[in-house]
Amino acid sequence: MTSRRTLLKGTLCGSAAALLPTAASAAGGAGPLLRLPRPSGPHPVGLRTVHLTDPARSDPWVGGAREVMLTVLYPARSVHGCSRAPQLTPAEAREFADSARFVHPGLPEPGAVDWGAVLTHGYAGAPPLPGRWPVLVYSPGGGDSRTLGTSLAEDLASHGRVVVLVDHPGDASQVELPTGMRTTVLTGPPDPATFRTMLDTRIADLRLVLDRLGGLPPAPVMDLRRIGLYGHSAGGTAVVYAARGDHRVGAVADLEGYLDLEPPPAGPDRPPLLLLRTDGFEGAARIESSWAGLPGPRLLLPDANHWAFTDLGTLVPRLQGAGLVTATARAALVGTGDPAATLARVRRGVGAFFTRHLA
């Protein structure tokens, strides 16, 4: 029987075995060894995983109490004795290897890449740096797991913020819950009814996280008076609508998410909004139409495409260099531009926006 209380699962130094790569993964495994870019801030990054249950809400995809998984990143006081966490658990890595080419056409076939060997720059269970840090909550793109937002989140955390990455089981490509593996229900672009269900579920998930922030590790260093939301694609759509009328949210960044499902929030119900898009996204005309008339700064990424906002922006060019991704697939996924320059623009743009509005 599910408890009516939030279920928390924090990872501590010395007890993070479930987060670490298998011996085979650490030894190298198949394909090139992929690395995520280092964060640019002055602080090392700590990491905890958290499981939340909302018994008051039924999961629209499978029934039962709604569950979500979170990764919480934060500036660490020390990482001595702690291990870097992998981007994916071993079970998630196996699932992603099987499904990646369907979720993101053009990615390598199973067995070509050891996804379980990709390490983050977050140290599992590291003690937090004392202080009161702003809190940023992230929603990934439709069909993506929270793990594909790791690089940007680590960079934001390394500059003195707590960042909460939210998985949305059911539409996420894969997410390992304490109750088992959940894979996506999506078999292609969602129809309007499915997208509406997906969006409403994501909004409710985000509000659940906002309600429970005070009980998440490391709550003592979170400044709950300074909260921002950001999201990619469907996650960008979700964070804008989730912030409507919620005065806890001080700023929102939409990374190429449509805002035409219903009129975007306006006036006193809308916090400051940053709008970012790429010049290669096939939905650019719809994006611009849905953003028409919205005030606030905008950032255009040249020679980029939709998933340049995610870790694929760094990983796909490396896979192309290893002969595992074609130039056509790279252009369709992340664009043809210099991945380091694109990443730097995103980091600077998002970081400066939240610094300005959550000061």
C-alpha positions in Angstrom: 0.0 0.0 0.0 1.4 3.4 -1.0 2.0 5.9 1.8 0.3 9.2 1.5 3.5 10.9 2.3 6.1 11.8 -0.3 8.6 9.0 -0.8 12.2 10.3 -0.8 15.3 8.4 -2.0 18.5 10.3 -1.4 21.9 9.0 -2.4 24.9 9.4 0.0 28.6 9.2 -0.6 29.7 5.6 -0.1 26.2 4.2 -0.8 25.9 5.2 -4.4 26.6 1.8 -6.0 23.2 1.7 -7.8 24.3 4.9 -9.6 27.7 3.7 -10.8 28.5 2.1 -14.1 28.9 -1.6 -14.3 32.4 -3.0 -14.5 31.9 -3.7 -18.2 30.8 -0.1 -18.8 33.7 1.4 -16.9 36.1 -0.8 -18.8 35.0 0.8 -22.1 32.5 -1.5 -23.7 31.3 -0.9 -27.3 32.0 2.2 -29.5 33.7 5.5 -28.6 34.0 6.7 -25.0 31.5 9.6 -24.9 32.2 12.5 -22.5 30.0 15.3 -21.4 31.5 18.8 -21.2 32.7 20.1 -17.9 30.7 22.7 -16.1 32.2 26.2 -16.3 31.4 27.4 -12.8 33.6 27.6 -9.7 31.8 25.0 -7.6 31.9 21.2 -7.8 28.5 19.7 -8.3 26.7 17.3 -5.9 23.9 15.0 -7.0 21.0 13.2 -5.4 18.2 11.1 -6.9 14.7 11.4 -5.5 11.5 9.4 -6.0 8.2 11.2 -5.5 4.8 9.6 -5.3 1.5 11.5 -5.5 -1.2 9.2 -4.2 -3.8 11.8 -4.8 -3.3 11.7 -8.6 -3.8 8.7 -10.9 -1.2 8.1 -13.6 -2.9 8.7 -16.9 -0.8 6.1 -18.8 -0.8 3.1 -16.5 -3.1 3.9 -13.6 -2.2 3.8 -9.9 -0.5 6.6 -7.9 1.5 9.0 -10.1 5.3 8.6 -9.6 8.2 10.8 -10.8 11.9 10.6 -10.6 14.2 13.6 -10.0 17.9 14.3 -10.2 18.9 17.2 -7.8 22.1 19.0 -8.6 23.7 21.6 -6.3 27.0 23.3 -5.5 29.0 21.0 -3.3 31.2 21.8 -0.3 33.5 18.9 -1.1 33.5 15.9 -3.4 36.2 14.0 -1.5 35.3 10.3 -1.3 32.4 10.7 -3.7 32.1 9.1 -7.1 30.9 10.7 -10.3 27.4 9.4 -11.2 26.7 7.9 -14.7 24.2 9.7 -16.9 22.0 6.5 -17.0 21.6 3.6 -14.6 22.7 0.3 -16.2 19.0 -0.7 -16.9 18.3 2.8 -18.4 21.4 2.5 -20.6 20.2 -0.8 -22.0 16.8 0.5 -22.7 18.1 3.7 -24.3 20.5 1.7 -26.5 17.5 -0.3 -27.8 15.1 2.7 -28.3 17.4 5.7 -29.1 17.2 5.3 -32.9 13.4 5.3 -32.7 13.1 8.2 -30.4 15.8 10.1 -32.2 16.2 8.8 -35.8 19.8 8.7 -36.9 21.3 7.6 -33.6 23.4 4.3 -33.7 22.0 0.8 -33.6 22.1 -1.2 -30.3 25.6 -2.3 -29.4 27.4 0.5 -31.2 27.7 2.7 -28.1 28.1 1.9 -24.5 25.6 4.5 -23.1 26.2 3.2 -19.6 29.8 4.5 -19.6 28.8 8.2 -20.0 29.6 9.9 -16.7 28.1 13.1 -15.4 30.2 15.7 -13.5 27.8 15.3 -10.5 29.2 13.6 -7.4 26.7 11.3 -5.8 25.8 12.3 -2.3 28.4 15.1 -1.9 27.7 17.5 1.0 26.1 20.8 -0.2 27.9 24.0 0.0 26.4 26.2 2.8 24.4 29.1 1.5 20.9 29.9 0.2 20.9 29.1 -3.5 18.2 29.8 -6.1 16.2 26.7 -7.3 15.6 25.9 -11.0 13.3 23.1 -12.1 13.7 21.5 -15.6 11.2 19.6 -17.8 12.7 17.7 -20.7 11.3 17.4 -24.3 8.5 15.0 -25.2 9.9 11.5 -25.4 13.1 12.5 -23.6 14.3 11.5 -20.1 15.6 14.1 -17.6 19.1 12.8 -18.1 19.5 14.5 -21.5 19.4 17.8 -19.7 22.5 17.0 -17.6 25.1 19.3 -19.1 23.2 22.5 -18.9 21.9 21.6 -15.4 25.4 20.9 -14.1 26.7 24.2 -15.5 23.8 26.1 -13.8 24.5 24.3 -10.5 28.3 25.0 -10.7 27.5 28.7 -10.7 25.5 28.5 -7.4 22.0 27.1 -8.0 20.1 24.0 -7.1 18.7 22.4 -10.2 16.0 19.8 -10.2 15.6 17.6 -13.3 12.1 16.1 -13.6 11.3 12.8 -15.4 7.7 12.4 -16.7 7.1 8.6 -16.8 4.9 7.5 -19.6 6.2 9.9 -22.3 9.9 9.7 -21.2 11.9 7.3 -23.4 12.9 5.4 -20.2 13.0 6.0 -16.5 13.9 3.5 -13.8 11.5 3.8 -10.8 11.8 1.8 -7.6 8.7 0.0 -8.9 10.4 -0.9 -12.2 11.3 0.4 -15.6 8.9 2.7 -17.5 9.2 3.3 -21.2 7.5 5.7 -23.5 3.9 5.2 -24.7 4.6 7.4 -27.7 5.1 5.6 -31.0 5.4 8.8 -33.0 4.4 12.4 -32.9 1.4 12.6 -30.4 -2.1 13.4 -31.7 -3.7 16.5 -30.2 -5.5 14.5 -27.4 -2.4 12.6 -26.4 -0.4 15.8 -26.4 -3.0 17.5 -24.2 -2.8 14.6 -21.7 1.0 14.7 -21.8 1.0 18.5 -21.2 -1.5 18.4 -18.4 0.4 15.5 -16.7 3.7 17.4 -17.0 2.1 20.6 -15.5 0.8 18.6 -12.6 4.2 16.9 -12.1 5.9 20.3 -12.0 3.4 21.6 -9.5 4.0 18.5 -7.4 7.7 19.2 -7.4 7.2 22.9 -6.5 4.9 21.8 -3.6 7.6 19.3 -2.3 10.7 21.4 -2.7 11.0 22.0 1.0 11.3 18.3 1.7 13.8 17.5 -1.0 17.5 17.0 -0.3 19.4 19.4 0.1 16.4 21.6 1.2 18.4 23.6 3.8 20.4 25.3 1.1 17.5 26.0 -1.2 16.1 29.6 -1.3 12.4 28.9 -2.0 11.9 32.7 -2.5 13.9 32.4 -5.7 12.5 29.7 -8.0 12.8 29.5 -11.8 11.5 27.0 -14.3 13.0 26.0 -17.7 12.2 23.3 -20.2 12.9 22.0 -23.7 10.3 21.5 -26.4 7.2 20.0 -24.7 8.9 20.8 -21.5 9.2 24.4 -22.5 5.5 24.5 -23.2 4.8 22.8 -19.8 6.9 25.2 -17.7 5.3 28.3 -19.2 1.8 27.1 -18.4 2.8 25.6 -15.1 4.0 29.0 -13.9 0.7 30.8 -14.8 -0.7 32.3 -11.6 2.0 30.6 -9.4 3.7 33.4 -7.6 6.4 31.1 -6.3 7.9 31.2 -9.8 10.1 34.2 -10.5 11.3 33.5 -14.0 10.8 31.0 -16.9 12.9 29.9 -19.9 11.3 28.2 -22.9 13.8 26.3 -25.0 11.9 25.9 -28.3 8.5 24.9 -27.0 5.2 25.8 -28.8 2.9 28.2 -26.9 -0.3 27.8 -29.1 -2.2 25.2 -27.2 -4.0 28.0 -25.5 -3.3 31.7 -25.1 0.1 32.1 -23.3 -0.1 33.6 -19.8 0.1 37.4 -19.9 0.1 40.3 -17.5 0.6 39.8 -13.8 0.1 36.0 -14.1 3.2 35.7 -16.2 6.7 35.9 -14.7 9.6 37.1 -16.9 10.1 34.9 -19.9 13.2 33.9 -22.0 12.5 32.4 -25.4 15.2 30.4 -27.2 15.0 28.7 -30.5 17.3 27.3 -33.3 17.4 28.4 -36.9 17.2 24.8 -38.2 14.0 23.6 -36.4 11.3 22.6 -38.9 8.7 24.0 -36.6 10.3 27.5 -36.6 7.3 29.2 -38.3 4.9 27.7 -35.8 7.2 28.7 -32.9 7.4 32.3 -34.0 3.6 32.5 -34.5 2.9 31.1 -31.1 5.5 33.5 -29.5 4.2 36.6 -31.4 3.6 39.6 -29.1 5.2 38.0 -26.0 7.6 40.4 -24.3 11.0 39.4 -23.0 14.5 38.5 -24.4 14.9 36.1 -27.2 18.0 34.0 -28.2 18.5 32.4 -31.7 21.1 29.7 -32.1 22.6 29.8 -35.5 23.5 26.6 -37.5 21.6 24.5 -34.8 18.6 22.3 -34.6 16.1 21.2 -32.0 18.1 18.9 -29.8 21.1 21.2 -29.6 19.6 22.3 -26.3 20.2 18.8 -24.8 23.2 16.6 -24.3 22.8 15.3 -27.8 24.3 18.7 -28.9 27.6 17.4 -27.6 27.3 13.7 -28.1 26.0 13.6 -31.7 29.0 15.4 -33.2 31.3 13.0 -31.4 29.3 10.1 -32.8 29.5 11.6 -36.3 33.3 11.8 -35.9 33.4 8.1 -35.0 31.4 7.3 -38.1 28.3 6.2 -36.2 26.0 9.1 -37.2 25.7 10.5 -40.7 26.1 14.2 -41.6 22.4 14.3 -42.5 21.3 12.8 -39.2 23.5 15.2 -37.3 22.1 18.2 -39.1 18.5 17.0 -38.4 19.2 16.4 -34.8 21.5 19.2 -33.6 22.6 21.2 -36.6 25.9 21.7 -38.3 27.4 24.4 -36.1 30.3 24.1 -33.6 28.9 22.3 -30.6 31.1 24.0 -28.1 30.0 27.4 -29.4 26.3 26.5 -29.3 26.6 25.1 -25.8 28.4 28.2 -24.6 25.6 30.4 -26.0 22.9 28.3 -24.3 24.8 28.3 -21.0 25.4 32.0 -21.0 21.9 33.0 -22.2 20.0 30.8 -19.6 22.4 31.5 -16.8 22.4 35.3 -17.3 18.6 35.4 -17.5 18.1 33.6 -14.2 20.9 35.6 -12.5 19.1 38.8 -13.5 15.6 37.8 -12.4 16.4 35.6 -9.4 19.1 37.9 -7.9 
